[in-house]
Structure formats: C-alpha cells, structure tokens
C-alpha cells in the first residue's frame, strides 16, 4: 500500500508522441481539436454536451496542471513528436491509492483517427502505471456502442471484465451500457 503517490515525470514519450500534463496556455490548441472532433466526442464523452469555449478549455488546462502537480490526477495531452501538434488527450486517473488502481481515458482528434496513436499512448501509460506507479489494477471504460474505443482497449491487452447494463445516461439522456476492460500486472 502506498502512503504517498510516486512522482510523475514531466512527460512520457513513445515513438511518435509526447504525453505531458496540460499547461496554462494550452486552451486554444485543445479547443481547436475539440471543435474538429465535437460530433464524435458528444456521442461518447459526458463532458462534451456542449462545445466548450476557448476560455473553458483554458480553464481545463489550468485545472489539469494544478491537479497534476498536486498528484490528485494525471491528465495527459498527446502531441505529435515530429510536428508538435496537439492530437488528443488521455490520462491516468487514480481511483484508490491503497490498491493502487487507476482508470485510463482517451480521445483523439478526428484528423488523426485510425493511425494507432491512442493505442500507442495507452500502451505507454499502462507500462508506466505498472512499472513506476505500482498499479495493481488498470481500468478502461467505454460506452458499449463505442467500438473504436473498445478496440483500443483490446489492442492494448485489456480484457473485458464486465458489461454494466443501464450504467449511465448518454448526452441525449438515453440509458447506455458500459464496457469495463481491465489489466493487471504481469
């Protein structure tokens, strides 16, 4: 059992990505990607009921920076290593440090879908969670209709643990099932 969380590095890297916490000033880049991808995001992400303003995304970036440095949560922005362009978001979200267990969430901007970037990010976050954070349980949850999100979890070696029937309401108010994928340390 961990008494205090291990430090999280300033960034993680993969072959094609830099994963780093949001910082003040990131709001415009995040907002541009959300705007580009909003039609898809509003189907799956509870926070995407309405299109956020640049001020909203700047507030998200500032809040994420604070939570990251307070070791309360680890939101991560995904940047193309070659171009420096913001391509999506993920994160390692602590659920219980006594275990420790975390949830990983993710989304990718529409113009970068289908390139394997989310799977690459999830693989790195998973590796880091097990090796550096001592994770004993990692969770990925998604709407049962979100086949692309489920495919990422499966490609990253997560196994379907449960289908939670009538678990949440989607952004239209309809009940939805949630798929819960898990991984444990090898």
Protein Blocks (a to p, Z undefined) as FASTA:
>chain_A
ZZbdcdddfbdcdfkbccddddehilmmmmmmmmmmmmmmmmmmmklmbccdfklmmmmm
mmmmmmmmnopaccdddddfklopafbdcddddfblklpccdddddddfklgonlmmmmm
mmmmmmmmmmmnopabdcddddfklmmlmmmmmmnopacfbdcehkbccfkopacddddd
ddddZZ
